[in-house]
């Protein structure tokens, strides 16, 4: 037990000790969460925020999206750059951000048109560090019906081909 100069014991608050332990634990565990992810993190950038992983990768991306009206079978080309700025366009090579954008786009299309259940497909090809372009997402998949989890294998996210 610590004693002050006057001889009285100094007590630490158990709340402060608990907070410090939780804070330090989070500072160690959050950057290591990438070990739980199933996919190649260099390819998908999942788990890179607040991590110790240095992202020295270059992604060049070609993006084309289509919206199909299931009722009439009409297909419309969608240009994400009409709704997003350059920084937001990075969603094209990050699965979670693309998933969020597709959810937004689905609602936007419903509000702006008479298409009730749009079929949204993304033809997104990515070049990692100057390698040949390849699909990151299945171009035949209806992305308006997919789910997302960083910890599960998802069929709509294609693996990085080793070339």
Secondary structure as GFF3:
##gff-version 3
##sequence-region A 1 163
A	DSSP	alpha_helix	14	29	.	.	.	ID=ss1
A	DSSP	three_ten_helix	30	36	.	.	.	ID=ss2
A	DSSP	alpha_helix	41	44	.	.	.	ID=ss3
A	DSSP	beta_strand	59	68	.	.	.	ID=ss4
A	DSSP	beta_strand	75	78	.	.	.	ID=ss5
A	DSSP	three_ten_helix	80	82	.	.	.	ID=ss6
A	DSSP	three_ten_helix	88	93	.	.	.	ID=ss7
A	DSSP	alpha_helix	95	112	.	.	.	ID=ss8
A	DSSP	beta_strand	119	128	.	.	.	ID=ss9
A	DSSP	beta_strand	134	135	.	.	.	ID=ss10
A	DSSP	three_ten_helix	143	145	.	.	.	ID=ss11
###
